[in-house]
Amino acid sequence: MVLFGWPRPPFVLGFVLGKVIETYFFISVARYGFRWLSQPTVVILMILLVVVIAYPYLQKRRRRETGQAHA
């Protein structure tokens, strides 16, 4: 983790909450199938999740492109 510069808190959080999330995901799929994924609240949360995950990569890419343009 140190070699790649990954932060430790998200790893610990995922390690601790992973089983709970997996259990409730299984319960949701067993009860509702995959229909619950099309609910507006779930769709908004998934879009927000994608934006939060992609933002640092897009920001780094934008910095790299503008840095090369000025060089």
N, C-alpha and C positions, 0 to 999 in steps of 0.2 A: 504494500500500500504506500509506503514511503517512497519507494522507487518510482512509482507512477504519479505521485503527488495526490493520491486520493485521500479525502478526509476520513477520519475514523468514526466520528459520531453517526453518520448515516449507516455505516456497516453494522455498528452495534445496535442501532435502532431496528434495522432490518432483521438482524439475528434474533433479537428479543421478540419482535412483533410478528415475525414471519409465520410461525405456527398458528397464531391467532387469526391472522389474515387469511391464511390458507383454509382454515376450518370454516370461517364464515363465508368465504368464496364458494366452497363446496356446498354448504347449506343453501346458499342463494341459487346456485345452479340446479341443485336437486329439487328445490321447491318451485322455482319459476322458470327453469330452463334458461335460455339465453335472452329471453324477452326483456328481462330487467335491464339489459344493456342499452335498450332503446329508449329508456325513460329520459326525459329532458334533463333532470338533475345529474344523472350518471353521464350523459353525453357532455354536459358542460364541464363536469369534473375531469373527464378524460381529455377534453381539449385543453383545459388548464394544465393538466399533468404533462401533456406533450409540449406545451409552450414553456413550462418551467424547466423541463429536461433539455429542450433544444436551445434555449436562450443563451447559455454560456458558450455553446459551440458556435452559434451564429455570431455572437459578439466577438469571439476570438477570430473567426474567419473575417469579419468585417475589419478588425484591427490589422490583420495580416495584409488584407487587400489595400487598405489605405496607407499602410506603412510602406508597401512596395511601390505604390504609386508615387509617393513623395521621394523615394530614394533615387 
